[in-house]
């Protein structure tokens, strides 16, 4: 139970918005959002291939792993109707419908940033209900129509109208100009306003329990011209490299078993693989690409001395001793991302004062030109506090590397002379525990 992005061609998107829905409008102006036979028009973002499937005119989610299935285009103002049913009759069944979401999960979560319409059974507290809560998630904002008892951006329903597990419920969601009203089995019960974003993707959620959806249809309403800041990110052609269930897409050496482990949406490593090569490599090789991955160091930190690195890439020297100057830091481990099959072209994950994102093999190579060594040294430290999730966005084109950490550029067009033109990507073994999530790849042309 939870507590509670990147470009499509404008001309092609405009065609989808105007031409596709108009083809099959019924007398009320609705078009099907699900054809009843397959998942055409939908994108499995971060789940195993079998997490969402079609059977008997229904979209069914197994609930494992946690993640979401989104529409292949964005929507702004609309009326959405859908029937849903949890199969759990006694245990908690959790799912949801995401409104105005981003195309990829928010950093350190399996969910999109957006507004969630809860699909839940067998759960009642003063925080959440099984009768149609509407709330913001992972950086989105909204104002509940009624104040939440604990101050959350969550509207609890004014009336309990949902049926329990094993029975079908009908939702009508009216989303217009940043406002959402939810009708449950024929009556409006909850809503939010001042939503941001107020244009984006629609999605069905997988969250631990089997849930079924059918009769999904939508009627689009006139635009109210959201700004760029009120619009979700637009999808680029990123592909997930993790199923949430196993090591598909990675070279699963027998020595990795029990050490590189699928833990739902998190790919966890205990630092103790017995494989000859303890790093976890992709099965596929890549040339030019963008790679997104979230990571965190979960170990309890301890105090250590680490070198101070200058913008030139050299270690700062203590003038009194003539030795490298160090400072005390909290250290929770070390790892990195190997690019194109090379441990020299490693984007570092660590606790040094210089911050993560540097390329150690080039920075410490005194045979490299000064400009090369300076360029692979982070321009700033963008790491979040230890224990929190971080997101890398790594771009390799030719021998040039750009690294964004938590949305900040730490390396830009840094040259890696002699880097192989193509090779696999690895999550590095360094003997320390580390967790990864949301690895997505986009090959560049």
Order of alpha helices (4+ residues) and beta strands (2+ residues): alpha-beta-beta-beta-beta-beta-beta-beta-beta-beta-beta-beta-beta-beta-beta-beta-beta-beta-beta-beta-beta-beta-beta-beta-beta-beta-alpha-alpha-beta-beta-beta-beta-beta
